[in-house]
Amino acid sequence: MKAVKTCLRYFEEGVCAILLIIMLGVSTLNIITRYLPGISFAASEELVVNLFVWFTLLGAVIAIKHKSHLSITFIIRRIPERYQTPFLLIRWSAMVIVFSLLLIYGIIETWEELKTGMMTYSLGWPLWFFTCALPVGSLLLLFRFSQITLKELKTRK
């Protein structure tokens, strides 16, 4: 049970580490093959760029989880403590609206790519695999930000 909790707690960090290793390995191989035998793999750039989308969204989730995300604390620190809760709820509501819109857009875009069978140019992989980073990342962002907001609200009571 403890191992499962640890895996869930550090899920995003683990996936980001794996993605970073893959991106670094593919980029290094591309550089070596470009300069030694003079062969360049166009697919490597496509893979790295598309994995970077996953990496960016998961990085945003990690930032929210560790309270390192961009946050406007100037207003909250200036108002009396008893009035801070409404501002936390407004912040949470704004985040829910933004990432719900991103979630909806991501689902629509992923569905369209799945339905039409779009493939990446160089690799020939299904494009929806990379686009589904938007809905998956949005769900994780909503979940983690809600977790953080609940913790903050509990400490204020």
Phi and psi in degrees as GROMACS dihedral restraints (atoms count N, CA, C in turn):
[ dihedral_restraints ]
;  ai    aj    ak    al  type     phi  dphi    fc
    3     4     5     6     1   -65.9    20    10
    4     5     6     7     1   -36.5    20    10
    6     7     8     9     1   -66.2    20    10
    7     8     9    10     1   -38.4    20    10
    9    10    11    12     1   -66.2    20    10
   10    11    12    13     1   -42.2    20    10
   12    13    14    15     1   -62.0    20    10
   13    14    15    16     1   -41.9    20    10
   15    16    17    18     1   -65.1    20    10
   16    17    18    19     1   -41.9    20    10
   18    19    20    21     1   -62.6    20    10
   19    20    21    22     1   -41.8    20    10
   21    22    23    24     1   -70.1    20    10
   22    23    24    25     1   -35.3    20    10
   24    25    26    27     1   -66.7    20    10
   25    26    27    28     1   -37.7    20    10
   27    28    29    30     1  -111.0    20    10
   28    29    30    31     1    25.1    20    10
   30    31    32    33     1   -57.4    20    10
   31    32    33    34     1   -51.4    20    10
   33    34    35    36     1   -62.9    20    10
   34    35    36    37     1   -41.3    20    10
   36    37    38    39     1   -63.1    20    10
   37    38    39    40     1   -40.9    20    10
   39    40    41    42     1   -64.5    20    10
   40    41    42    43     1   -45.3    20    10
   42    43    44    45     1   -65.0    20    10
   43    44    45    46     1   -41.0    20    10
   45    46    47    48     1   -62.9    20    10
   46    47    48    49     1   -39.5    20    10
   48    49    50    51     1   -62.8    20    10
   49    50    51    52     1   -43.7    20    10
   51    52    53    54     1   -63.7    20    10
   52    53    54    55     1   -44.2    20    10
   54    55    56    57     1   -62.3    20    10
   55    56    57    58     1   -41.2    20    10
   57    58    59    60     1   -65.0    20    10
   58    59    60    61     1   -39.9    20    10
   60    61    62    63     1   -64.2    20    10
   61    62    63    64     1   -43.3    20    10
   63    64    65    66     1   -63.5    20    10
   64    65    66    67     1   -47.3    20    10
   66    67    68    69     1   -63.0    20    10
   67    68    69    70     1   -41.6    20    10
   69    70    71    72     1   -64.9    20    10
   70    71    72    73     1   -43.6    20    10
   72    73    74    75     1   -64.3    20    10
   73    74    75    76     1   -44.5    20    10
   75    76    77    78     1   -65.7    20    10
   76    77    78    79     1   -43.6    20    10
   78    79    80    81     1   -64.9    20    10
   79    80    81    82     1   -41.2    20    10
   81    82    83    84     1   -64.2    20    10
   82    83    84    85     1   -44.9    20    10
   84    85    86    87     1   -60.4    20    10
   85    86    87    88     1   -40.8    20    10
   87    88    89    90     1   -63.3    20    10
   88    89    90    91     1   -41.7    20    10
   90    91    92    93     1   -65.5    20    10
   91    92    93    94     1   -44.2    20    10
   93    94    95    96     1   -63.1    20    10
   94    95    96    97     1   -46.3    20    10
   96    97    98    99     1   -71.7    20    10
   97    98    99   100     1   -24.4    20    10
   99   100   101   102     1   -72.5    20    10
  100   101   102   103     1   -38.0    20    10
  102   103   104   105     1   -92.3    20    10
  103   104   105   106     1   -31.3    20    10
  105   106   107   108     1   -81.4    20    10
  106   107   108   109     1   -68.7    20    10
  108   109   110   111     1   -85.9    20    10
  109   110   111   112     1    -8.0    20    10
  111   112   113   114     1    80.1    20    10
  112   113   114   115     1    23.1    20    10
  114   115   116   117     1  -107.0    20    10
  115   116   117   118     1   133.1    20    10
  117   118   119   120     1  -116.3    20    10
  118   119   120   121     1   136.3    20    10
  120   121   122   123     1  -101.3    20    10
  121   122   123   124     1   109.3    20    10
  123   124   125   126     1   -66.0    20    10
  124   125   126   127     1   -29.5    20    10
  126   127   128   129     1   -65.5    20    10
  127   128   129   130     1   -28.4    20    10
  129   130   131   132     1   -65.8    20    10
  130   131   132   133     1   -41.1    20    10
  132   133   134   135     1   -65.5    20    10
  133   134   135   136     1   -41.5    20    10
  135   136   137   138     1   -61.4    20    10
  136   137   138   139     1   -43.5    20    10
  138   139   140   141     1   -64.6    20    10
  139   140   141   142     1   -45.9    20    10
  141   142   143   144     1   -64.2    20    10
  142   143   144   145     1   -44.0    20    10
  144   145   146   147     1   -63.4    20    10
  145   146   147   148     1   -43.7    20    10
  147   148   149   150     1   -70.5    20    10
  148   149   150   151     1   -36.1    20    10
  150   151   152   153     1   -69.6    20    10
  151   152   153   154     1   -26.8    20    10
  153   154   155   156     1   -64.8    20    10
  154   155   156   157     1   -29.6    20    10
  156   157   158   159     1   -63.1    20    10
  157   158   159   160     1   -47.5    20    10
  159   160   161   162     1   -58.5    20    10
  160   161   162   163     1   -46.7    20    10
  162   163   164   165     1   -59.4    20    10
  163   164   165   166     1   -42.1    20    10
  165   166   167   168     1   -65.4    20    10
  166   167   168   169     1   -46.7    20    10
  168   169   170   171     1   -66.6    20    10
  169   170   171   172     1   -41.1    20    10
  171   172   173   174     1   -68.0    20    10
  172   173   174   175     1   -33.0    20    10
  174   175   176   177     1   -63.7    20    10
  175   176   177   178     1   -37.2    20    10
  177   178   179   180     1   -65.1    20    10
  178   179   180   181     1   -38.0    20    10
  180   181   182   183     1   -64.0    20    10
  181   182   183   184     1   -43.1    20    10
  183   184   185   186     1   -62.3    20    10
  184   185   186   187     1   -42.2    20    10
  186   187   188   189     1   -62.2    20    10
  187   188   189   190     1   -42.2    20    10
  189   190   191   192     1   -65.8    20    10
  190   191   192   193     1   -41.6    20    10
  192   193   194   195     1   -61.8    20    10
  193   194   195   196     1   -34.8    20    10
  195   196   197   198     1   -99.1    20    10
  196   197   198   199     1    13.5    20    10
  198   199   200   201     1    55.0    20    10
  199   200   201   202     1    38.8    20    10
  201   202   203   204     1  -107.8    20    10
  202   203   204   205     1     7.1    20    10
  204   205   206   207     1   -75.1    20    10
  205   206   207   208     1   162.7    20    10
  207   208   209   210     1   -64.3    20    10
  208   209   210   211     1   123.3    20    10
  210   211   212   213     1  -143.4    20    10
  211   212   213   214     1   140.7    20    10
  213   214   215   216     1   -94.6    20    10
  214   215   216   217     1    96.4    20    10
  216   217   218   219     1   -98.1    20    10
  217   218   219   220     1    -8.3    20    10
  219   220   221   222     1   -55.3    20    10
  220   221   222   223     1   -46.6    20    10
  222   223   224   225     1   -70.1    20    10
  223   224   225   226     1   -45.9    20    10
  225   226   227   228     1   -63.2    20    10
  226   227   228   229     1   -37.1    20    10
  228   229   230   231     1   -71.6    20    10
  229   230   231   232     1   -22.1    20    10
  231   232   233   234     1   -88.9    20    10
  232   233   234   235     1   -18.0    20    10
  234   235   236   237     1   -96.5    20    10
  235   236   237   238     1   156.9    20    10
  237   238   239   240     1   -59.2    20    10
  238   239   240   241     1   149.7    20    10
  240   241   242   243     1   -59.5    20    10
  241   242   243   244     1   -35.0    20    10
  243   244   245   246     1   -68.9    20    10
  244   245   246   247     1   -17.2    20    10
  246   247   248   249     1  -100.8    20    10
  247   248   249   250     1     3.7    20    10
  249   250   251   252     1   -76.0    20    10
  250   251   252   253     1   -29.6    20    10
  252   253   254   255     1   -57.7    20    10
  253   254   255   256     1   -45.4    20    10
  255   256   257   258     1   -59.6    20    10
  256   257   258   259     1   -36.3    20    10
  258   259   260   261     1   -68.8    20    10
  259   260   261   262     1   -35.0    20    10
  261   262   263   264     1   -63.6    20    10
  262   263   264   265     1   -39.7    20    10
  264   265   266   267     1   -69.0    20    10
  265   266   267   268     1   -35.8    20    10
  267   268   269   270     1   -65.6    20    10
  268   269   270   271     1   -43.3    20    10
  270   271   272   273     1   -61.1    20    10
  271   272   273   274     1   -44.8    20    10
  273   274   275   276     1   -62.6    20    10
  274   275   276   277     1   -43.2    20    10
  276   277   278   279     1   -61.5    20    10
  277   278   279   280     1   -42.0    20    10
  279   280   281   282     1   -63.0    20    10
  280   281   282   283     1   -42.0    20    10
  282   283   284   285     1   -65.4    20    10
  283   284   285   286     1   -40.4    20    10
  285   286   287   288     1   -62.4    20    10
  286   287   288   289     1   -42.8    20    10
  288   289   290   291     1   -62.6    20    10
  289   290   291   292     1   -49.6    20    10
  291   292   293   294     1   -61.9    20    10
  292   293   294   295     1   -49.3    20    10
  294   295   296   297     1   -78.6    20    10
  295   296   297   298     1   -21.0    20    10
  297   298   299   300     1   -69.2    20    10
  298   299   300   301     1   -40.7    20    10
  300   301   302   303     1   -62.9    20    10
  301   302   303   304     1   -42.6    20    10
  303   304   305   306     1   -64.3    20    10
  304   305   306   307     1   -37.7    20    10
  306   307   308   309     1   -63.1    20    10
  307   308   309   310     1   -47.7    20    10
  309   310   311   312     1   -62.8    20    10
  310   311   312   313     1   -47.4    20    10
  312   313   314   315     1   -60.6    20    10
  313   314   315   316     1   -43.0    20    10
  315   316   317   318     1   -63.0    20    10
  316   317   318   319     1   -39.9    20    10
  318   319   320   321     1   -65.6    20    10
  319   320   321   322     1   -44.6    20    10
  321   322   323   324     1   -61.8    20    10
  322   323   324   325     1   -47.0    20    10
  324   325   326   327     1   -64.8    20    10
  325   326   327   328     1   -44.2    20    10
  327   328   329   330     1   -62.6    20    10
  328   329   330   331     1   -42.9    20    10
  330   331   332   333     1   -62.6    20    10
  331   332   333   334     1   -42.7    20    10
  333   334   335   336     1   -62.4    20    10
  334   335   336   337     1   -41.9    20    10
  336   337   338   339     1   -69.3    20    10
  337   338   339   340     1   -36.0    20    10
  339   340   341   342     1   -68.2    20    10
  340   341   342   343     1   -43.6    20    10
  342   343   344   345     1   -65.4    20    10
  343   344   345   346     1   -40.4    20    10
  345   346   347   348     1   -86.5    20    10
  346   347   348   349     1   -10.4    20    10
  348   349   350   351     1    71.6    20    10
  349   350   351   352     1    31.6    20    10
  351   352   353   354     1   -64.1    20    10
  352   353   354   355     1   141.0    20    10
  354   355   356   357     1  -122.5    20    10
  355   356   357   358     1   156.3    20    10
  357   358   359   360     1   -71.0    20    10
  358   359   360   361     1   154.2    20    10
  360   361   362   363     1   -67.6    20    10
  361   362   363   364     1   -52.6    20    10
  363   364   365   366     1   -85.3    20    10
  364   365   366   367     1   -44.3    20    10
  366   367   368   369     1   -81.2    20    10
  367   368   369   370     1   -32.4    20    10
  369   370   371   372     1    76.2    20    10
  370   371   372   373     1    22.3    20    10
  372   373   374   375     1   -89.2    20    10
  373   374   375   376     1   156.1    20    10
  375   376   377   378     1   -61.6    20    10
  376   377   378   379     1   129.5    20    10
  378   379   380   381     1   -68.8    20    10
  379   380   381   382     1   -27.7    20    10
  381   382   383   384     1   -60.9    20    10
  382   383   384   385     1   -27.4    20    10
  384   385   386   387     1   -60.5    20    10
  385   386   387   388     1   -39.2    20    10
  387   388   389   390     1   -81.3    20    10
  388   389   390   391     1   -34.3    20    10
  390   391   392   393     1   -72.0    20    10
  391   392   393   394     1   -27.3    20    10
  393   394   395   396     1   -69.2    20    10
  394   395   396   397     1    -1.9    20    10
  396   397   398   399     1   -62.0    20    10
  397   398   399   400     1   -32.2    20    10
  399   400   401   402     1   -64.6    20    10
  400   401   402   403     1   -54.4    20    10
  402   403   404   405     1   -68.6    20    10
  403   404   405   406     1   -37.7    20    10
  405   406   407   408     1   -65.4    20    10
  406   407   408   409     1   -47.1    20    10
  408   409   410   411     1   -61.9    20    10
  409   410   411   412     1   -40.2    20    10
  411   412   413   414     1   -63.6    20    10
  412   413   414   415     1   -43.1    20    10
  414   415   416   417     1   -61.7    20    10
  415   416   417   418     1   -44.6    20    10
  417   418   419   420     1   -64.0    20    10
  418   419   420   421     1   -40.5    20    10
  420   421   422   423     1   -62.8    20    10
  421   422   423   424     1   -44.3    20    10
  423   424   425   426     1   -62.0    20    10
  424   425   426   427     1   -43.3    20    10
  426   427   428   429     1   -63.6    20    10
  427   428   429   430     1   -51.3    20    10
  429   430   431   432     1   -66.8    20    10
  430   431   432   433     1   -39.2    20    10
  432   433   434   435     1   -68.1    20    10
  433   434   435   436     1   -36.1    20    10
  435   436   437   438     1   -65.1    20    10
  436   437   438   439     1   -39.3    20    10
  438   439   440   441     1   -59.3    20    10
  439   440   441   442     1   -48.2    20    10
  441   442   443   444     1   -63.2    20    10
  442   443   444   445     1   -42.7    20    10
  444   445   446   447     1   -64.5    20    10
  445   446   447   448     1   -42.5    20    10
  447   448   449   450     1   -61.2    20    10
  448   449   450   451     1   -42.1    20    10
  450   451   452   453     1   -61.9    20    10
  451   452   453   454     1   -42.6    20    10
  453   454   455   456     1   -65.2    20    10
  454   455   456   457     1   -39.6    20    10
  456   457   458   459     1   -67.3    20    10
  457   458   459   460     1   -37.2    20    10
  459   460   461   462     1   -66.0    20    10
  460   461   462   463     1   -37.5    20    10
  462   463   464   465     1   -73.1    20    10
  463   464   465   466     1   -19.9    20    10
  465   466   467   468     1   -82.8    20    10
  466   467   468   469     1   -19.7    20    10
